[in-house]
Amino acid sequence: MIEIVTVTERGAALKFTAFKLTGVKARVILFALVLAASSTQSGRAYAADSCTAWGDAPATLLADPVPACPEGGSLLGPWPDSDGTDRYACVWTPANVSQSTPLPMVVFLHPSLYTADVIAYTNLLEYFNTAKLSAKARPRGYIVLAPEGRNTTHHYPTGDASGPGWDNWYRQFQSPATVPGNPPENVDAEAIDHFIGVETATGGVDPDRIYMTGWSNGAAMAYIYALNRPNIAAISVYSSPDPWAFTDDLCEQTPVAGTPASISEIQIADPGVPTLQVHNACDLAAICPNTERMEGRLRMAGVATDDVIIGNPKKPTDAFYQHRTRQCIAQCGTNPDGDGTNLEGIYNHSRWPTKWTRAMLAYMRKHPLNTRGKK
């Protein structure tokens, strides 16, 4: 069965179409089609001497998608960022939320090539009325906020050279007034800030329990955003490439807690955020060794990192392995910079790890903001 949901993009003739599919072959075909379609849009090439203290230059805007907010979600926006681009978000709110019973909030960032509507391919919305993310037995549930990225150029391989996503390559995440030279802030971070602020202002959000999650490029943005925002309690993501160093990015940087020694390093403002990543032993473009190196660098910067690698088959006929394993699969790539691809890696990467969602939510619950640094 194929259900087509069309999302239009302001200022552009193209339409971005998501397919709600059932069946293993249908999902593989979907991901291959999206990669093939995106390869017709060429990304912008950068010379290494164009790198700055904030990594690459800001991404080039192509269009601003408007999500449909499936499964009963409500659309927020438009809100213009500092570039004048209209920004949007989707929100799903449990019926029991109120100022007297504020709930945790889970902020979901979508993968590249997709819009916020891809949340329908996860099972995050299956638990938002019933899961326990607070310390007490009641109330249950959590607010889900899904900001929408922009259609821009990317520093990924050809199949993902441009499209909807998040700019984790321009890494100025602070207020310009607080930074020498007043460099403009990353506008995607501005948009996430804004929509978190909109929901927090309702009085229905528990300020000690605002969490980040994401998928692929969205997971990378969740890392770099949360590690620069003191109001985020914890992050728990799926299949993140390193937002500071992966594949075609010529302006790679190493995150550090102190003052950078050169432009090859960048300071993270809030290294105290606990982090969990679930990722595949066999993944797209050698993400497994890439993210293992990233987590090692984060630990060197003082960041608490928890890691779950999945890909151990319970029986030989298993298709999508979600059982925990100990190491990356060498046949799927060994280059920590990210390299190459394979059908199994594409297949694994294109699906949310549904059996691990409850564990990801449990990790969030164990790490409220008001207990950070306490034993």
N, C-alpha and C positions, 0 to 999 in steps of 0.2 A: 504494500500500500504506500502511495506517495501523496503527501499533502503539501501543496505549494503555498508558501507565504511570501509575498512580495514586499520589499522594503525600498522605498524610493530615496534618492539622494538629492538634496537641494543643490542647485547649480550645475547639475550634470544630467546628461541624457540617459545614462545607463541605469539599470535597476539591479539591485542585489537580491537574489532569490535563494531562500533557504528551503530545503526539502526535509520534511519529517518522514523518516524512513523506518521500516522495520525489516529485519533480516540482515544477516552478515554481509552478503554480497552487495546489497543496496548501499550500505554505509561506505564500503570500500569504493564503490563507483562514485558516490557523492564526493568524497574527498579528492579522488583523482580528477573529476570534472572541474572542481573548484580550482585545483592547482593548475590545470591546463588553461582555464579561462583567465586566471590571473597573470599567466606568463605573457599575455598579449600586451600588458601594461608595463612599460619599462620604468625601472627605478632610477633615481639620480645617483650618479657615481661621485665619490668624494676622493680627493687627493689627500694623502697622509699629512701634508703640510697645512691642511685646513683645520686640523684638530685644535681644540681649545681646552681650557681648564674644565669645561663642561662636556667634553666629548665632541660629538658631531654637531653640525649646525641643525637648527630645528627642521623637522620634516616638512616637505612641501605638501600643502593641502590640495587635494583633488576634489573632494566633496564632503558634505556632512550628512551622514545617514540619520534617518529617523526610524527608531525601532517600533515594532507593532505591539510589544509588551503582551505576549501570549499568556495563556493560563490565568486570565483575570487580572493581569498587572495593570497599573495605572501609569500614564505617561507624565513625566515632569519636563518642563521646558516649553518653549525655547528659552535659553539663557545665553547671552553673548559672552564669550570669553574675551580676553584682552586683545586677541587678533580680530574680534568682530564676528567670529564664527558661532552660529547658533548651536548650542549643546543641549543634549537630551539625556534622560535616564528613565528607567522603569523601576517601579517599586511595588512590592507585594506585602501587604500588611495584614497580620492576623486580626481576627475580629475582636480579640480580648485586649488589644493594646489600648492604653489610656495614660494620662499623666499620672494617675495614681498607681498604675501597674506598667511602668516602662519596660520594654523588652530589649534584649540584645539585638544588634543589627549585623548582618553578614553582607559585606559589599563584594559582589561578584564582578570580575573583569573578564570580558569575553576574549577568545583567541583571535588572532589575526585572520583575515578573510571572511570572518563571520561578524554578525552584529550582536547586540545584547540579547536578541531573541534566541540565541543558541542555548540559553539557560534551560530551555525546554528539553534539550538533549541530555541534561544532567538529571539527578534526582534530588536536587536541593529544594525544589518546591514541594516534594512529597512530605518533607518533615517540618516545614516552616510553621505549621499550626500545632505540632505535637512535641517536637524535640525539646529537651531540657538543656538550655545553655546558661541558665542562671544558677546561682548557688542554692536557692530554695526550690522546693518541690513545685511551687506555683509562683507566678504563672509560667506556663509552658509556651513554647513558640519563639520565633525570631522574625524580625523584619528582614526582607531581602531587598537590597538596593543594587541595581545593575546600571551603572553609568554607561553611556554610549561613547565609543571612541570616534575617530575621524577616519575618512578614507584619505590616506597619505602615501608617500613613498616610504619604503622600508629598507633596512640593511639586512635583508635575508636573501637566500638564493632565489634564482629566477622565478620559480613558481610562486613566490611570496614577495616579489619586488615592490608591490604596492597593493593597497586595498584597505578595508576597515581594520583598525587596530590601534595600538598605543605607541607613542614615541618614547621608548626607553633609551634612545641614543643621544638625545639632548638632555643632559642630566643636571640642569639648574632647577632645583626643587625648592628654593627658598625665596622669601620676599625680596624683590630686587633692592629695596631700600636697605637691606641688611648685608648686602654683598658689594664689595668694592667694584666700582665701575657700573653698578646698576644693570647687570645683564637681565634680560626679560626672563620671567619664570616659565617653566614648562607648562603649556596651556592645558595639556591633559591633566596634570596635577591640579591646576586651577579648577577644572571642571569637576574632578572628583571631590575636591575640597567643598565646592559650592553645593553639590547635591547631598553630601554628608551633612553640611550645615543646614540645608533646607529640612531634612528629616529630623535632625537633632532639635531644631527650633520648635517642632511640634510638641515637645515634651514627652513624646512616647518612646524615646530611645534611652536605654541605660548607657550613660557616658563611660562607664567602666568596662563595657562589653561591646565595643565596636571592632569588628574583625574583618580581615581581608581574605578573600579567596580568589582564584582565577585559574585559567586554563591556557597553557602554552604562552603566547605573547602576553595575554592578560595576567598569567601567573608571574611573568617577568616584571610586568608593571606593578603588580601587587608587592613584590619584594622591594623594588627601588622606591616606591611610594611610602610603604609602611616604615622603612628604615630611615625615613626623613620626616616622620610625623609622630609627635609624642602622644597623640590622642588614639592611636591604634593599639589595641591590646595585644593582638597576636595575628600571625598569618598562617594559613593552612591551604596549600595550593596543589595543583596537579600539573606535572610535566612542563616545568619551566626551563627554557634555555637561560643561560647567564645573561642578565640585562646589561652587564658591563663588558662582556667579551664573548662573542659568538659569531661564527661564520664570516660574513662579508663586511663586518664592521671594522673599518681601518682605524678607528679612534677608540680602541679598547682601553679600559681603565681597570685598575684594581681598587676595590673599596677598602678604605682604611678608617680607623676611628679618630686618628689625630690629624695634624696638618699634613697635606700631601707634599711629598718630596719633589714632584714634578707633575706635568699634566698627564702622565701615565697613571696617576693615582687620583682618587676622588674621595672626599670625606663624606661619611654617612653621619647624619645628625643625631640619629636615635638608635644606636646599636643594641639597646636593651630589649628590642622586640623579639619574643620567642617565635621561631619559625619551624614549620613542618612542610616537607614536600613528599608527595607520593609520585613516583615516576616509573617508567617502564625500563626493564633490563634491556629490551630491544626497542628503540625509539627512533623517531624521525631525526635524520641528520646528526647522529651520534650525540643526542641530547644527554644520554645517560652519563658518559664520561665528562661531558661538559659541565653538567650540574654538580657532579661529584667534586670537580675541581673548584667550582664556585663556592660550594658549602665549606670546603677547606679554607678558602680565602676569607669567608665570612667568620669562621671560627677564629682565625688569626686576628680579626678585627674585634673580637669579643662578642660576637653574635651567637646566641644559643640556637643550634641547628639540629633538628630531628629529621631523619631520612628513612623513607620506606621505599624499597625497590620491589616492584612486582614483576612477575614473569615466570614463576615456577609452575609448570603444569602438574595438576593433580593426577591427570591421566593423559596418555599420549594423544587422545582425540580432542583435548581442550582447545578451543579456538582463541579466546581472549584470556590470557593467563592473568589472574588477579591474586594469585597466591604469592606470599612474600618470598623473596630470594635474597641472596647475599651480595651479588655482584652483577655488573653489566655483562652483556653477552658480546664477546669480542667480534663475532661475525657481523654484528650490526654497527660497527664503527668503534674505533679506539682513540681517535684524535680528540683531545680535550677542547680544541677550538671549534669542534663541530665539523662534520665532514660526511659527504655522500648521503645516500638514502637507500632504502630497501622496502619492498612491499610490506613485509611484516611490521617494520617500524612505522610506516604510514598508517597501516591498519590499526596498530595499537594506539598511536598518538591521536587518532581521529575519534576516539571514544572516551567518555568520562568513566572513571573507575567506580562504578556504582556500589560495589561491595565495600569500598573504603570511605564512603561519604560519612557514615555514622562515626567512624574513628576520627575523621577530620573535624567533625563538629565537636566530638568529645575533647579533642585537643584544645579547641577554642575555649570550651567551658572551663578547663583547668587553668587557663591563663587570663584572668581578668586584669584590667589595668591597675586596680588598687592593691594587688598583691605583688607587683613587679619588684624584684630585688629582695623580697622577704622569703624566709625559709620556714 
